[in-house]
Amino acid sequence: MIRPVRLKPNDTIGVVSPSEPVTLKANLKKGIKILEEMGFRVVLGKNVFKKYGIYMAGTDEERASDFNKMFKNPKIRGVFCSMGGFSSNRLLDFIDYEAIKKIPRFLWVFPTSLFC
């Protein structure tokens, strides 16, 4: 098992939407405020709000790209998912697992999250 370094104040957390888009921006803002009050910086993936089809935050490739970019960015120390969802399993073939191994990060993937 590869264990990531513990998150600490001033670390940057990336937020992605691997399934559904964020529809309640007020809830996202509250979640970001909580993280910032804890001392973290927060950056959003490009497709967090994008609506594609009935229930997805972009195509499979777009959502996977956001996910992969967070893991390839050395400034990002943790990756949080805006919310869980059925279509996140469609990303498995597009994830760059080698990038994840190189710099392990804290990953928050609960079915509901801080942003719901």
Secondary structure as the mmCIF struct_conf table of DSSP 4:
data_model
#
loop_
_struct_conf.conf_type_id
_struct_conf.id
_struct_conf.beg_label_comp_id
_struct_conf.beg_label_asym_id
_struct_conf.beg_label_seq_id
_struct_conf.end_label_comp_id
_struct_conf.end_label_asym_id
_struct_conf.end_label_seq_id
HELX_LH_PP_P HELX_LH_PP_P1 PRO A 4 LEU A 7
TURN_TY1_P TURN_TY1_P1 PRO A 9 ASN A 10
STRN STRN1 THR A 12 VAL A 16
BEND BEND1 PRO A 18 GLU A 20
HELX_LH_PP_P HELX_LH_PP_P2 PRO A 21 VAL A 22
HELX_RH_AL_P HELX_RH_AL_P1 LYS A 25 GLU A 37
TURN_TY1_P TURN_TY1_P2 MET A 38 GLY A 39
STRN STRN2 ARG A 41 LEU A 44
TURN_TY1_P TURN_TY1_P3 LYS A 46 ASN A 47
BEND BEND2 VAL A 48 PHE A 49
STRN STRN3 TYR A 52 TYR A 52
TURN_TY1_P TURN_TY1_P4 GLY A 53 TYR A 55
STRN STRN4 MET A 56 MET A 56
BEND BEND3 ALA A 57 GLY A 58
HELX_RH_AL_P HELX_RH_AL_P2 ASP A 60 LYS A 72
TURN_TY1_P TURN_TY1_P5 PRO A 74 LYS A 75
STRN STRN5 ILE A 76 CYS A 81
BEND BEND4 SER A 82 SER A 82
HELX_RH_3T_P HELX_RH_3T_P1 PHE A 86 PHE A 94
HELX_RH_AL_P HELX_RH_AL_P3 TYR A 97 LYS A 102
BEND BEND5 ILE A 103 ILE A 103
STRN STRN6 PHE A 106 TRP A 108
BEND BEND6 PRO A 111 THR A 112
TURN_TY1_P TURN_TY1_P6 LEU A 114 PHE A 115
#
